[in-house]
Amino acid sequence: MDDYVDAERDEPRGPGGVIPCPILDDVSIFTALKDDPEKRFWRCVGAVNGCTTTWVIPRVKGRVLKHAATCRYISADLQQKVNEELGDDAPGARVARNALNQSVSQSAVPAAHGTIQSAGGSQPSVYEMSKLAWYEMLDYEILKFMCCSGMPPHVLNLKEWKSMWACAVPKYKPVSGSNMEDTQVPREAARIRVLALQYLQTCERLTISFDGGTTRRPQSVYTMHVTTEDKKVFLWAGDEASAESHTADHIYQILKAVIDIIGPHRFRGISSDNTGNTTGARNRIHSDYPWILILPDPCHRLNLLCNDICKIPYFKPHIKNLRRTVKYFKKSTFASAHLRIRRKKLKIRRGLKSIGKTRFGTIYHSGRK
């Protein structure tokens, strides 16, 4: 932030043009470098708190709001406004509006090679929708398929994918991989966050749980889950702050933001493992909201129990041989191939199981017959 200085925006050259989105000015600020005032760009409003994200001129609405929806350096209230703005134009929101709109055109859509369901089917009939509404429904269904299957967005750029749709529905143009990744997914995620918040704000006796982990990149991520009384679990936040120390205060601030936006009076419990920083964070939450009880984490405690059992001297030589065996077959393709052959002859369906680094219970699953 010390390198930036707010700059004056150029006056419009004349009337007309695209009407700007009001919320863009709330999440981005026109700025310049102190050392080079001629170099101007847009920066995130969270720069005062440590955000380093900037955008070139002209700023692109989708990219700015995509960042602001998850930027942890801006206020929760402003994030909620951004999510509402993004979610209002999400594929799912468009489909929902079309379903509720009673004035949708009754024009029929020609069937294409049997891919269109008739009006008597279980799905809404395309004969009761306009072509545009039908195409928006296809966009939404493709989006759900890609997200639920875990397929990478670049699949949508394959010529085989495009030719498939050209044969099935010639006039339909599926979105590109970059469009889905940069526009559709962030908008739909924002819509889901808004709907989840609306639902959780009607619930009572909620429990918040949190834990830290490391990705393959590697990145350090703390996840926050909210569980309802009827055991519905919502992944509410995934805080990536690899460049910062994960102190008790850092985790406390993340937890407090989640609790405050949903409503502190709706929570009754908090749970985590027993590391120093997580214990300090949940103790501070309990101090601020005494009715939020600290609950033991049975999953972590059972895992630690397995670790203690594995440290018994009687099991140590057996575990050592087990680790060496698994490692050998994992490293040797020759030995692994012959093991598969022998398993097939002996009709042994179960193969070797790897041992997790911190999942001590996997030692049992790896060693059992």
N, C-alpha and C positions, 0 to 999 in steps of 0.2 A: 504493500500500500504506500510505502514511503517513496516509491518510484513514480507514482501516478499523481496527476492533477486534473481536476474536472475541467472540461473544455466546453466552449460555447458551440451549440449546434448551428449549422448553416440554416438560414431562412429558406422556406420553400420558394421555388422559382415562380410558382404560379398556382392557380386553383386546380383542383382535380387530383387525380392520383389515387393510390390505394389508401383506404382509411386505416390508420395504424391501430394496432391492438393496445388499449390503454394499459394493460398489465405489463407490457414490455418495458415501459418506463419505470415500473416499480421494481423490476428484477435486473435491469441493466442500466449502466450509466455511461454517458459519452465522456471519454477521457483522453488524455495525452500523456506522453512521457515527460517528466520534468527536465530531463537532459536533452530532449528533442521534441519541443512543442508541436512541430509540424507533423509528427507521427501520431495520428489519432486512430482510435478504435473504441470498441465497446467493452466494458468490463462488468463482471458480476457484482451485484450490489453487496454480496458477501465478502468482498475484498477487504473490508475493514476488519473482518474476523479471521482472515487468512486464506480466502479463496483466491486462486491464481488464474481462473478461467477468463479468457478474453475472446472477442469475436471481431472479425474484420468488418469493414464498412462495405456494403450495407449489411446489417444484422439480419439473420434468417430466423423468422419467428419459431419455426419448429426446433431448431438447434438451441435457441435461447431457453425456450420453455422446457425442453427435454432436460437440460442441465438444471434449471431452477427447481424442477419437480423433485429432485433427489439431492440437491446441494444442502449439506448439513450446516453451512455457514449462514444461511438465511433463516428467518423466524418460521416457526411451525405454522402460524396463521397465514403468512405469505405463501408458504408451500401449498397449503390447502387451497388457496385461491388459484394457484397455478394448476393444481391437479383438476380442479373444477373446470377451468378453461380448456385444458387438454382433453379431459374426459368427455366434454360436451360434443366433441367432434370425432370421438372414437368410433371404429367400425361397429362395435356392439351397441353404442348409443344410437347410431343411425338406423340399425336394424330394429331396435326397440321403438324408435319414433315411427318408422314405417308400419310396424305391426299395429300401433295404436291409431294411426291416421286412417280415419274412415273414408277419406276422400281420395284414396289411392286409385289411380287409373285402373279400369277394368279391362284394359287391353290384354289380349292373349299373347303369350310368348310361344312361338313354334317349338315343338319338341325336337330334340337333337339326338338321334340314335338311341332313343330310350332313356336318356339321362335325366329327363324331367318327370317328376312324379305327377300323377293325375290329381285332380281336385279331391278325389275321395281318399287320398293317402293320409298318413298320420302327420306329415309335415305340412306347413302352410302352402297352399297351392300357388304356383307361380302365375296361374291364369288370373289370379286376383291381385296381382302386383304389376306395377309398371316395370319396364325393362331396367330402369335405373335402380329401383328398389331390389330387383332380383340380382343385379350385378353386385350391389352392396352386400347382399346376403352371401353371395359367393365369396367376396373378399373376406367377410367375417369367418366363414367356415374354413377357408384356407388358413387364415391367421390362427384359429384354434388348432387346426391340424398340425401346423408347423411348431407351435409352442408346446403342445402336448406330446408330440413325437420326439421333440428335441432335435429336429433337423436344422442344419445351419441355413440361414437366409439365402446364401449364394446358390442354393438349389433352384431358386426361382429364376435365376438367370440362364439356366441350361436351355439349350434349344429344344431338347426333348420335352421339357416341361411346357414350353410355349406351344410346341406343335401339338401336344396332347389336347390343350385347351382349344387350339385352332380347329381341331377335328370335332371336338365335342360341342363347343359353343363358338362358332366362327366370329361373332361380333364382340365377344368378351375379351378384354385385354387385361390379363392378370398383372398385378403390381410387380415391380422389380424387387430384388433382394434388398437393395439400399433403401427403397421406399418403406418396405416392411420394417427393417431394422431401425431406421431413423425417425419414422413417422407413426406407422400403425402400432408397433409394439409399445412405444412410450405412451401413446394416447390411450391405448387399451389398459395399460398398467395403471395410468392415472385414474381412469374410470373405475377400475377395480378397487383402488385405494379409497376413492370417495364412497363407493357402495359399502366397502368393509367398515369404514368409519361410521357411516350411518347405521349399520347393523349393530356394531359394538356399543354405540352410544344408547342403544335400547336394552342392553344386557346388564345383568347384575352378577356379582360374585365372580368376577374375572380373575385370572391368574396370569402373571407375566413371568416368563422364564427367559434366560439369556445364556449364551455361551460363546466362547471365542474359538477360532480355527484358522488354519493357514491353507490357502489355495496353492495350486501347482506353480503359479506364476513366479515367485510366491507373493501373496498378499495376505495381510492380516485382517480378518473380518470378524466382527461381533454381530451375531444375529439375535433378534428379539422376537419372541413368539407370544401371542396372547391366546389363552385358552378359555373357552366359555364353560358355563356350568354343565352343558350337555356334551362336553368333550370335543367341540369344534376348535381346531387349531388354526390360527392366522399368523403367517409369517409377516410381521409388520415392518421390520427394519433390518437392513444389512449394512452396517457401518464399516466402511473400508478406510482405515486411517493408519496405513503402514508407516507413514512419515512421522507419526506422533507416538508418544509413550502412552500405553494403555494403563494409566493410573486409575485409582478408584474414583477420582473426581471426573475423569474423562468418561468412564462408563456410567457414572451417576447422572451426568448431564444428558446422555442419550436416553437412559431409562426415564428420567423426569420428563423429557419432551414427549415420549410416548404416552406416559400416564396422564400428563396434563391435557393433551389434545383429545384423548378419549373421555377423560373425567376421573379424577382420583377417587371419588366416592363409589365408583363402579368396581374397583379392585378390592380383592380380599386376600390375595397371596402373592408372594414373589419367591422364585426358586432359581438356584444356580449351583455351580460347584463351589468348593471351599478354598480357592486360591485367595491370596491376600487382597488383590485388587477387587475381585468380584464380591468377596465378603464385605469389604469396606463400602462398596457401592450399595449393596442391598441393605446394609445397616443404616446408611444415611437415608435411604428411601423409607425404611421403617420408622426412623426418627421423625421424618417430615410427615408421614401418614401412619400414625400408630395402628390404625385398623388394618393395614396391609401386613399380614403375618408372614414371617420368614419360614418357608417350608423346606424340609430336607429334600435333596435330589437323589432318589433311589437308584437311578441309572448310574450316576457317577460313583455312588457308594458301593454298589454291586461290582462295578468295574474295578475299584480299588481293592475290594475283597478278593477278587480273582487274582490280582497282582500279588497280594499278600500270601495267598495259597501257593502260588507258583514259586515263591521265595523259600518255601520249606525245603530243607536240604535233601529230603528223600526224592523230591521231584526234579532237582536241578540236573542230574546227569541225563535223565530221560528227555527233558526239555532241550538240553544242549544237542543231543543226537537228533531230535526232531527238527530243530532249526537248521542243522547242517544238512540233513536229508532234503528238506524242502528247498534250501538254497542251491544245492547241487543240481537238482532236477530243473530248477528255474533257470540256471545258467547254461546247462548243457542241452542243446537241441537234440543231440544224438541219444542221450539217455532218456529224454522226454519222449521221443518218438518210439523207442523200444518199450517204454512203460505203457504207452497207449496200446501198443500191440498186445502186450501181456494182459492188460486189463480186459481187452476185448475177448481174448481166448478164455480167460477165467470168469468172464461175465461179471466183472466188477464195474459197476456204473459210476461210482464215486471216485473222483481223482484227488490229487493232493490239494490241500487248502493252505493258502498263504497265511502268515501270522501278522496281524496288524501291529503297527508301531506302538500305539497307545490303547488299543482294544485288546486287553489282556485275556478276555474270554475266548478269543479266537484260537488261543493255544489248545483249548479243549477240543474245539471243532477240527483243528488241524491234526490232532493226535488220535482221535477216536477212530475205530475201525468202521 
